[in-house]
Amino acid sequence: MLAATEPLALDKEALTACLDSRATEPEVTQSIAEATELGVPGTPTIFVNGRKLPSPSTAVLKSAIDFELQRKTRGLIPDCNCGDTANPKPH
């Protein structure tokens, strides 16, 4: 892994010390647990207003953002907590 950082001219000693340190382990463990709970298989995984996108493509992201902007314009509230995406509730 250190070889991959060669072009970045990083301080190898500091990087190795950081990688060997367990200081951020609780935070990483919590992030992994949260990702598992949300059904995140890996990176990149993108959510828009609580909805997991089926792919990280630019076209899908643009479509999701446009959809949410239309919902906002029509005065609809995000319904990501109820799971009924077919019948959004009016504001």
Stockholm file with secondary structure:
# STOCKHOLM 1.0

chainA/1-91         MLAATEPLALDKEALTACLDSRATEPEVTQSIAEATELGVPGTPTIFVNGRKLPSPSTAVLKSAIDFELQRKTRGLIPDCNCGDTANPKPH
#=GR chainA/1-91 SS CGGGGGGGTCCHHHHHHHHHCCTTHHHHHHHHHHHHHHTCCSSSCCEETTEECSCCCHHHHHHHHHHHHHHHHTTBCCCTTTCCTTSCCBC
#=GC SS_cons        CGGGGGGGTCCHHHHHHHHHCCTTHHHHHHHHHHHHHHTCCSSSCCEETTEECSCCCHHHHHHHHHHHHHHHHTTBCCCTTTCCTTSCCBC
//
